[in-house]
Amino acid sequence: MESDILTIREVAEYLKLNEKTAYRFAAEGKIPGFKVGGAWRFRKRDIDKWIEKQGNKKK
């Protein structure tokens, strides 16, 4: 079963970012995420929407 929730490592891989960059983006609110017990988690659908929004900004 594929999870809709991604870890910081998974979201970094998905976005092709360095893990430290993904962490910084999350901490700065640049990518949508939430903390569970101090660890960042991301909903894949929220990341996909964010990607779509980033593409629309250039138009």
Secondary structure, DSSP 8 states (H G I E B T S, - for coil): ---SEEEHHHHHHHHT--HHHHHHHHHTTSS--EEETTEEEEEHHHHHHHHHHHHHHT-
